[in-house]
Amino acid sequence: MASTVADEMRELLEEAFAPTRLEIINDSAQHSGHAGDDGSGESHFTIVIEAPSFGEMTRLARQRAVIGALGDIVGERVHAVAIKASAPTV
């Protein structure tokens, strides 16, 4: 069971995409006291994900797929997520 929001995001993204690369970076400390900072220390993240299923998708489609896989996390429990999604290069 996920103990942090980042752990939960990792589980969801691994299940949805079987990524070859996945980094979830907590940027919340950089936004302390700014809009969207709820004091939890889990309000802002950067996701770097590489998955074969992104090969035929546009950049926007990749971002939508990642947001969709995260369900209600983005917008309800996390204020902001920067997404860097790509397909593996051969």
All heavy atoms as an XYZ file, in Angstrom:
664
protein
N       0.844     -1.187      0.000
C       0.000      0.000      0.000
C       0.882      1.241      0.000
O       1.884      1.318      0.686
C      -0.905     -0.018      1.224
C      -1.725      1.232      1.362
S      -3.336      0.824      2.034
C      -4.083      2.399      1.903
N       0.472      2.251     -0.765
C       1.237      3.486     -0.893
C       1.212      4.275      0.411
O       0.172      4.417      1.038
C       0.660      4.322     -2.026
N       2.386      4.774      0.793
C       2.457      5.539      2.028
C       2.488      7.042      1.780
O       2.188      7.817      2.666
C       3.676      5.110      2.848
O       4.852      5.328      2.099
N       2.869      7.449      0.582
C       2.884      8.867      0.227
C       2.154      9.045     -1.100
O       1.899      8.070     -1.819
C       4.324      9.396      0.068
O       4.920      8.758     -1.076
C       5.163      9.156      1.317
N       1.865     10.273     -1.424
C       1.237     10.560     -2.717
C       2.174     10.121     -3.842
O       1.730      9.546     -4.841
C       0.873     12.057     -2.830
C       0.408     12.398     -4.227
C      -0.203     12.426     -1.819
N       3.462     10.371     -3.691
C       4.425      9.958     -4.719
C       4.409      8.444     -4.903
O       4.450      7.949     -6.038
C       5.824     10.436     -4.353
N       4.337      7.699     -3.807
C       4.262      6.235     -3.900
C       2.991      5.802     -4.628
O       3.014      4.891     -5.454
C       4.283      5.599     -2.509
C       5.617      5.738     -1.802
O       6.645      5.959     -2.476
O       5.623      5.628     -0.557
N       1.892      6.457     -4.313
C       0.623      6.124     -4.968
C       0.690      6.430     -6.458
O       0.243      5.634     -7.294
C      -0.517      6.896     -4.304
C      -1.885      6.498     -4.820
C      -3.028      7.185     -4.095
O      -2.818      7.826     -3.045
O      -4.163      7.076     -4.605
N       1.271      7.587     -6.811
C       1.415      7.928     -8.225
C       2.290      6.896     -8.934
O       1.969      6.461    -10.040
C       1.993      9.334     -8.386
C       1.024     10.422     -8.007
S       1.541     12.089     -8.495
C       2.925     12.365     -7.408
N       3.379      6.485     -8.300
C       4.275      5.488     -8.887
C       3.520      4.185     -9.171
O       3.618      3.621    -10.259
C       5.459      5.225     -7.957
C       6.427      4.173     -8.486
C       7.667      4.029     -7.627
N       8.361      5.293     -7.446
C       9.145      5.868     -8.362
N       9.323      5.277     -9.522
N       9.732      7.020     -8.117
N       2.756      3.702     -8.201
C       1.987      2.462     -8.384
C       1.019      2.580     -9.551
O       0.925      1.676    -10.385
C       1.226      2.120     -7.104
C       2.099      1.633     -5.979
C       1.327      1.373     -4.688
O       0.081      1.394     -4.698
O       1.986      1.154     -3.655
N       0.295      3.687     -9.616
C      -0.691      3.881    -10.679
C      -0.025      3.946    -12.059
O      -0.513      3.348    -13.024
C      -1.505      5.151    -10.425
C      -2.461      5.095     -9.236
C      -2.980      6.494     -8.896
C      -3.609      4.150     -9.512
N       1.074      4.675    -12.146
C       1.757      4.832    -13.438
C       2.442      3.546    -13.871
O       2.434      3.213    -15.069
C       2.753      5.992    -13.363
C       2.106      7.369    -13.175
C       3.169      8.424    -12.921
C       1.228      7.741    -14.366
N       3.011      2.805    -12.935
C       3.617      1.519    -13.288
C       2.566      0.539    -13.796
O       2.787     -0.176    -14.773
C       4.378      0.942    -12.091
C       5.685      1.664    -11.827
C       6.417      1.194    -10.585
O       5.820      0.460     -9.761
O       7.584      1.571    -10.438
N       1.417      0.541    -13.149
C       0.332     -0.347    -13.576
C      -0.217      0.044    -14.945
O      -0.482     -0.804    -15.791
C      -0.793     -0.321    -12.543
C      -1.929     -1.262    -12.867
C      -3.013     -1.260    -11.806
O      -2.672     -1.210    -10.611
O      -4.200     -1.300    -12.183
N      -0.367      1.332    -15.177
C      -0.975      1.803    -16.425
C      -0.040      1.710    -17.629
O      -0.492      1.436    -18.744
C      -1.446      3.251    -16.258
N       1.264      1.939    -17.425
C       2.156      2.088    -18.573
C       3.359      1.148    -18.613
O       4.048      1.107    -19.632
C       2.668      3.533    -18.647
C       1.572      4.545    -18.733
C       1.286      5.374    -17.660
C       0.790      4.660    -19.873
C       0.268      6.309    -17.727
C      -0.238      5.577    -19.955
C      -0.505      6.409    -18.876
N       3.665      0.421    -17.547
C       4.880     -0.414    -17.483
C       6.071      0.381    -18.026
O       6.710     -0.018    -19.005
C       4.684     -1.718    -18.244
N       6.371      1.514    -17.420
C       7.404      2.404    -17.968
C       8.804      1.800    -17.898
O       9.120      1.018    -17.007
C       7.314      3.643    -17.081
C       6.701      3.181    -15.809
C       5.804      2.034    -16.174
N       9.630      2.203    -18.870
C      11.041      1.830    -18.861
C      11.842      2.814    -18.016
O      12.961      2.518    -17.611
C      11.597      1.801    -20.297
O      11.337      3.058    -20.925
C      10.947      0.683    -21.097
N      11.280      3.971    -17.774
C      11.876      4.979    -16.890
C      10.740      5.705    -16.184
O       9.754      6.073    -16.805
C      12.701      5.979    -17.698
C      13.299      7.088    -16.854
C      14.112      8.043    -17.696
N      14.640      9.108    -16.862
C      14.983     10.295    -17.310
N      14.896     10.571    -18.603
N      15.440     11.213    -16.489
N      10.901      5.906    -14.877
C       9.902      6.644    -14.118
C      10.578      7.352    -12.956
O      11.196      6.712    -12.108
C       8.804      5.716    -13.597
C       7.709      6.366    -12.743
C       6.986      7.475    -13.505
C       6.727      5.323    -12.241
N      10.479      8.663    -12.958
C      10.973      9.473    -11.848
C       9.822     10.344    -11.380
O       9.152     10.985    -12.193
C      12.119     10.384    -12.290
C      13.384      9.675    -12.686
C      14.441     10.661    -13.146
O      14.741     11.614    -12.393
O      14.947     10.477    -14.264
N       9.603     10.364    -10.095
C       8.601     11.247     -9.509
C       9.347     12.138     -8.532
O       9.872     11.664     -7.531
C       7.471     10.456     -8.837
C       6.775      9.586     -9.884
C       6.487     11.413     -8.158
C       5.723      8.662     -9.350
N       9.415     13.403     -8.866
C      10.209     14.363     -8.112
C       9.271     15.283     -7.340
O       8.402     15.927     -7.934
C      11.100     15.181     -9.064
C      11.984     14.228     -9.881
C      11.939     16.197     -8.289
C      12.420     14.776    -11.207
N       9.440     15.328     -6.044
C       8.613     16.186     -5.202
C       9.217     17.590     -5.208
O      10.293     17.820     -4.653
C       8.542     15.627     -3.788
C       7.564     16.372     -2.912
O       7.285     17.546     -3.127
N       7.050     15.703     -1.907
N       8.524     18.527     -5.844
C       8.964     19.917     -5.954
C       8.300     20.815     -4.919
O       8.431     22.036     -4.982
C       8.615     20.475     -7.347
C       9.291     19.714     -8.475
O      10.474     19.348     -8.317
O       8.636     19.497     -9.510
N       7.574     20.244     -3.974
C       6.753     21.021     -3.050
C       7.548     22.046     -2.251
O       7.069     23.160     -2.018
C       6.003     20.086     -2.104
O       5.192     19.202     -2.841
N       8.750     21.707     -1.829
C       9.545     22.635     -1.020
C       9.836     23.932     -1.776
O       9.924     25.005     -1.167
C      10.843     21.975     -0.584
N       9.937     23.848     -3.093
C      10.191     25.033     -3.911
C       8.974     25.953     -3.975
O       9.085     27.097     -4.395
C      10.588     24.623     -5.324
C      11.867     23.819     -5.386
C      12.105     23.275     -6.786
O      11.547     23.752     -7.766
N      12.922     22.243     -6.876
N       7.821     25.460     -3.581
C       6.579     26.222     -3.668
C       5.998     26.535     -2.296
O       4.842     26.953     -2.187
C       5.563     25.446     -4.512
C       6.032     25.215     -5.905
N       5.893     26.152     -6.894
C       6.700     24.167     -6.460
C       6.421     25.686     -8.007
N       6.919     24.484     -7.769
N       6.777     26.343     -1.272
C       6.317     26.599      0.094
C       5.830     28.040      0.228
O       6.528     28.978     -0.134
C       7.451     26.345      1.084
O       7.008     26.578      2.393
N       4.611     28.181      0.715
C       4.021     29.509      0.890
C       3.382     30.088     -0.354
O       2.784     31.154     -0.308
N       3.496     29.401     -1.474
C       2.897     29.879     -2.725
C       1.494     29.308     -2.888
O       1.071     28.437     -2.140
C       3.751     29.452     -3.923
C       5.119     30.026     -3.915
N       6.100     29.584     -4.750
C       5.707     30.996     -3.176
C       7.212     30.246     -4.530
N       7.004     31.108     -3.569
N       0.817     29.765     -3.916
C      -0.520     29.256     -4.213
C      -0.483     27.747     -4.388
O       0.420     27.207     -5.012
C      -1.057     29.904     -5.489
N      -1.435     27.078     -3.808
C      -1.539     25.640     -3.938
C      -0.767     24.861     -2.894
O      -0.914     23.652     -2.791
N       0.071     25.530     -2.108
C       0.802     24.840     -1.045
C      -0.147     24.633      0.121
O      -0.575     25.576      0.760
C       2.015     25.660     -0.606
C       2.728     25.052      0.590
O       2.693     23.817      0.727
O       3.311     25.823      1.371
N      -0.472     23.368      0.382
C      -1.415     23.066      1.466
C      -0.700     22.698      2.763
O      -1.335     22.302      3.733
C      -2.372     21.949      1.048
C      -1.658     20.637      0.742
O      -0.422     20.558      0.910
O      -2.353     19.692      0.335
N       0.617     22.803      2.759
C       1.380     22.489      3.952
C       1.690     21.012      4.122
O       2.378     20.619      5.056
N       1.216     20.176      3.222
C       1.416     18.728      3.337
C       2.811     18.286      2.896
O       3.240     17.188      3.219
C       0.380     17.979      2.495
O       0.648     18.163      1.108
N       3.474     19.140      2.139
C       4.751     18.741      1.560
C       4.583     17.856      0.342
O       5.540     17.299     -0.166
N       3.339     17.722     -0.131
C       3.037     16.898     -1.305
C       2.048     17.624     -2.219
O       0.988     17.109     -2.541
C       2.463     15.555     -0.873
C       3.437     14.706     -0.093
C       2.883     13.330      0.221
O       1.780     13.244      0.794
O       3.564     12.357     -0.118
N       2.431     18.825     -2.639
C       1.507     19.622     -3.443
C       1.971     19.839     -4.883
O       1.164     20.138     -5.750
C       1.298     20.995     -2.787
O       2.539     21.683     -2.687
N       3.261     19.706     -5.156
C       3.821     19.969     -6.480
C       4.808     18.856     -6.843
O       5.709     18.559     -6.055
C       4.565     21.305     -6.494
C       3.691     22.492     -6.284
N       3.150     22.817     -5.059
C       3.256     23.437     -7.148
C       2.421     23.925     -5.178
N       2.471     24.311     -6.436
N       4.657     18.298     -8.051
C       5.524     17.203     -8.485
C       5.923     17.376     -9.947
O       5.198     17.996    -10.730
C       4.801     15.857     -8.361
C       4.574     15.419     -6.947
C       3.438     15.812     -6.253
C       5.496     14.615     -6.297
C       3.217     15.412     -4.943
C       5.283     14.215     -4.989
C       4.150     14.615     -4.310
N       7.047     16.786    -10.294
C       7.450     16.603    -11.684
C       7.505     15.100    -11.926
O       8.076     14.359    -11.123
C       8.837     17.225    -11.966
O       8.766     18.637    -11.756
C       9.288     16.946    -13.393
N       6.894     14.679    -13.018
C       6.913     13.267    -13.402
C       7.679     13.144    -14.708
O       7.339     13.797    -15.700
C       5.480     12.719    -13.577
C       4.734     12.755    -12.245
C       5.512     11.310    -14.161
C       3.263     12.425    -12.343
N       8.711     12.320    -14.701
C       9.465     11.989    -15.906
C       9.163     10.523    -16.178
O       9.478      9.657    -15.363
C      10.981     12.205    -15.707
C      11.736     11.844    -16.978
C      11.271     13.637    -15.274
N       8.515     10.264    -17.306
C       8.088      8.894    -17.607
C       8.375      8.574    -19.066
O       8.135      9.389    -19.960
C       6.589      8.683    -17.264
C       6.166      7.239    -17.493
C       5.697      9.684    -17.984
C       4.779      6.897    -16.944
N       8.906      7.385    -19.265
C       9.188      6.879    -20.598
C       8.516      5.511    -20.707
O       8.726      4.659    -19.849
C      10.690      6.746    -20.775
C      11.129      6.233    -22.110
C      12.643      6.132    -22.172
O      13.282      7.159    -22.459
O      13.172      5.027    -21.902
N       7.691      5.350    -21.736
C       6.974      4.087    -21.896
C       6.746      3.792    -23.375
O       6.458      4.709    -24.147
C       5.623      4.148    -21.170
N       6.874      2.533    -23.760
C       6.646      2.162    -25.161
C       5.267      2.577    -25.676
O       5.126      2.945    -26.838
C       6.794      0.637    -25.152
C       7.696      0.355    -23.989
C       7.322      1.382    -22.957
N       4.257      2.552    -24.817
C       2.896      2.891    -25.266
C       2.756      4.352    -25.690
O       1.781      4.721    -26.332
C       1.880      2.572    -24.172
O       2.148      3.318    -23.000
N       3.734      5.191    -25.373
C       3.686      6.595    -25.775
C       4.186      6.810    -27.201
O       4.120      7.908    -27.728
C       4.529      7.462    -24.838
C       3.998      7.559    -23.431
C       4.874      7.720    -22.373
C       2.649      7.511    -23.158
C       4.411      7.824    -21.067
C       2.171      7.612    -21.864
C       3.051      7.764    -20.816
N       4.680      5.760    -27.850
C       5.314      5.881    -29.160
C       4.500      6.575    -30.224
O       5.021      7.386    -30.975
N       3.245      6.266    -30.324
C       2.398      6.829    -31.378
C       1.562      8.016    -30.898
O       0.736      8.528    -31.639
C       1.486      5.743    -31.953
C       2.233      4.580    -32.584
C       3.082      5.017    -33.770
O       2.609      5.829    -34.592
O       4.236      4.551    -33.877
N       1.766      8.444    -29.667
C       0.960      9.531    -29.094
C       1.631     10.882    -29.288
O       2.856     10.988    -29.279
C       0.764      9.333    -27.591
C      -0.059      8.163    -27.189
S      -0.179      8.161    -25.373
C      -1.228      6.761    -25.122
N       0.807     11.904    -29.407
C       1.321     13.268    -29.404
C       1.707     13.643    -27.972
O       1.326     12.955    -27.021
C       0.262     14.272    -29.901
O      -0.833     14.283    -28.962
C      -0.246     13.915    -31.286
N       2.425     14.735    -27.821
C       2.805     15.200    -26.490
C       1.581     15.432    -25.627
O       1.532     15.028    -24.467
C       3.628     16.496    -26.598
C       4.120     17.013    -25.254
C       4.946     18.282    -25.408
N       4.199     19.374    -26.003
C       3.407     20.198    -25.321
N       3.245     20.059    -24.030
N       2.777     21.179    -25.939
N       0.553     16.048    -26.186
C      -0.674     16.318    -25.436
C      -1.382     15.019    -25.051
O      -1.852     14.874    -23.922
C      -1.611     17.221    -26.246
C      -2.917     17.611    -25.574
C      -2.659     18.330    -24.250
C      -3.743     18.482    -26.500
N      -1.432     14.070    -25.958
C      -2.071     12.783    -25.657
C      -1.325     12.049    -24.535
O      -1.948     11.432    -23.667
C      -2.133     11.912    -26.911
N      -0.008     12.146    -24.536
C       0.785     11.529    -23.465
C       0.441     12.158    -22.119
O       0.246     11.453    -21.129
C       2.273     11.694    -23.738
C       2.769     10.927    -24.927
C       4.195     11.298    -25.257
N       4.631     10.599    -26.458
C       5.761     10.832    -27.079
N       6.618     11.730    -26.620
N       6.073     10.153    -28.162
N       0.396     13.480    -22.089
C       0.080     14.169    -20.840
C      -1.322     13.829    -20.358
O      -1.532     13.583    -19.173
C       0.252     15.677    -21.011
C       1.710     16.057    -21.177
C       1.942     17.545    -21.211
O       1.007     18.339    -21.231
N       3.196     17.934    -21.222
N      -2.259     13.780    -21.266
C      -3.636     13.416    -20.895
C      -3.702     11.984    -20.360
O      -4.438     11.702    -19.416
C      -4.568     13.579    -22.086
C      -4.875     15.021    -22.402
C      -5.787     15.146    -23.589
N      -6.168     16.536    -23.785
C      -6.659     17.022    -24.892
N      -6.853     16.220    -25.946
N      -6.977     18.292    -24.988
N      -2.942     11.087    -20.964
C      -2.930      9.698    -20.512
C      -2.364      9.599    -19.090
O      -2.900      8.871    -18.251
C      -2.121      8.837    -21.476
N      -1.304     10.332    -18.816
C      -0.705     10.315    -17.474
C      -1.687     10.884    -16.457
O      -1.927     10.284    -15.402
C       0.637     11.079    -17.454
C       1.128     11.287    -16.029
C       1.684     10.328    -18.282
N      -2.280     12.030    -16.767
C      -3.260     12.646    -15.859
C      -4.431     11.689    -15.634
O      -4.900     11.515    -14.513
C      -3.761     14.002    -16.407
C      -2.619     15.019    -16.439
C      -4.938     14.530    -15.604
C      -2.068     15.412    -15.088
N      -4.890     11.040    -16.700
C      -5.993     10.084    -16.577
C      -5.646      8.916    -15.677
O      -6.469      8.472    -14.876
N      -4.417      8.428    -15.787
C      -3.991      7.295    -14.958
C      -3.904      7.675    -13.483
O      -4.066      6.821    -12.616
C      -2.648      6.773    -15.450
N      -3.677      8.952    -13.203
C      -3.544      9.410    -11.817
C      -4.894      9.657    -11.139
O      -4.936      9.913     -9.931
C      -2.675     10.666    -11.748
C      -1.227     10.471    -12.158
C      -0.492     11.801    -12.181
C      -0.530      9.466    -11.254
N      -5.973      9.572    -11.882
C      -7.312      9.716    -11.293
C      -7.503     11.049    -10.605
O      -7.178     12.091    -11.158
N      -8.013     11.023     -9.368
C      -8.351     12.262     -8.661
C      -7.157     12.900     -7.947
O      -7.319     13.924     -7.285
C      -9.479     12.019     -7.661
C      -9.043     11.183     -6.458
O      -7.947     10.595     -6.493
O      -9.814     11.113     -5.493
N      -5.976     12.320     -8.086
C      -4.817     12.876     -7.377
C      -4.547     14.307     -7.834
O      -4.398     15.214     -7.012
C      -3.567     11.989     -7.574
C      -3.765     10.660     -6.842
C      -2.320     12.701     -7.077
C      -2.656      9.661     -7.069
N      -4.476     14.505     -9.146
C      -4.189     15.832     -9.676
C      -5.454     16.677     -9.617
O      -6.507     16.280    -10.098
C      -3.665     15.752    -11.126
C      -3.390     17.145    -11.675
C      -2.404     14.900    -11.178
N      -5.341     17.819     -9.005
C      -6.474     18.730     -8.902
C      -7.187     18.652     -7.576
O      -7.743     19.631     -7.114
N      -7.180     17.473     -6.957
C      -7.835     17.337     -5.657
C      -6.825     17.206     -4.525
O      -6.971     17.807     -3.489
C      -8.793     16.143     -5.667
C     -10.009     16.407     -6.543
C     -11.107     15.399     -6.326
O     -11.152     14.788     -5.249
O     -11.915     15.232     -7.247
N      -5.802     16.378     -4.740
C      -4.823     16.145     -3.671
C      -3.467     16.762     -3.975
O      -2.672     16.968     -3.077
C      -4.686     14.647     -3.437
C      -6.026     14.105     -2.924
C      -6.140     12.608     -2.930
N      -4.966     11.933     -2.458
C      -4.678     10.679     -2.818
N      -5.459     10.022     -3.636
N      -3.603     10.099     -2.354
N      -3.201     17.014     -5.241
C      -1.956     17.634     -5.673
C      -2.312     18.870     -6.488
O      -3.168     18.808     -7.366
C      -1.111     16.638     -6.509
C       0.055     17.334     -7.174
C      -0.633     15.491     -5.641
N      -1.645     19.972     -6.189
C      -1.960     21.231     -6.869
C      -1.418     21.271     -8.298
O      -2.103     21.729     -9.209
C      -1.400     22.405     -6.067
C      -1.589     23.720     -6.719
N      -2.831     24.322     -6.818
C      -0.711     24.563     -7.307
C      -2.699     25.488     -7.446
N      -1.428     25.651     -7.749
N      -0.177     20.811     -8.496
C       0.436     20.927     -9.814
C       1.350     19.748    -10.113
O       2.063     19.268     -9.236
C       1.233     22.230     -9.899
N       1.317     19.326    -11.389
C       2.191     18.258    -11.851
C       2.765     18.677    -13.193
O       2.022     19.001    -14.117
C       1.418     16.925    -12.016
C       2.322     15.858    -12.605
C       0.852     16.462    -10.695
N       4.083     18.687    -13.289
C       4.765     18.889    -14.568
C       5.055     17.498    -15.116
O       5.556     16.633    -14.389
C       6.053     19.668    -14.376
N       4.726     17.278    -16.388
C       4.874     15.942    -16.975
C       5.839     16.003    -18.157
O       5.659     16.805    -19.068
C       3.519     15.390    -17.451
C       2.557     15.299    -16.268
C       3.685     14.049    -18.143
C       1.127     15.032    -16.661
N       6.845     15.134    -18.111
C       7.774     14.962    -19.211
C       7.642     13.510    -19.644
O       8.235     12.615    -19.048
C       9.202     15.279    -18.768
C       9.354     16.718    -18.300
C      10.723     16.984    -17.733
C      10.777     18.405    -17.180
N      12.055     18.681    -16.520
N       6.804     13.269    -20.652
C       6.493     11.902    -21.090
C       7.079     11.670    -22.477
O       6.939     12.502    -23.372
C       4.981     11.698    -21.124
N       7.729     10.516    -22.639
C       8.330     10.183    -23.930
C       8.288      8.685    -24.147
O       8.029      7.904    -23.238
C       9.779     10.679    -23.958
O      10.543     10.036    -22.968
N       8.580      8.307    -25.390
C       8.713      6.901    -25.741
C      10.205      6.574    -25.760
O      11.026      7.450    -26.036
C       8.088      6.636    -27.107
N      10.560      5.322    -25.474
C      11.982      4.946    -25.538
C      12.513      5.137    -26.952
O      11.799      4.906    -27.932
C      11.987      3.478    -25.158
C      10.661      3.189    -24.534
C       9.709      4.200    -25.077
N      13.748      5.553    -27.036
C      14.380      5.672    -28.361
C      15.155      4.399    -28.622
O      15.654      3.743    -27.720
C      15.334      6.881    -28.422
O      16.292      6.765    -27.383
C      14.560      8.176    -28.260
N      15.208      4.040    -29.877
C      15.876      2.789    -30.264
C      17.330      3.022    -30.540
O      17.788      3.991    -30.955
C      15.196      2.159    -31.505
C      15.850      0.862    -31.883
C      13.728      1.985    -31.245
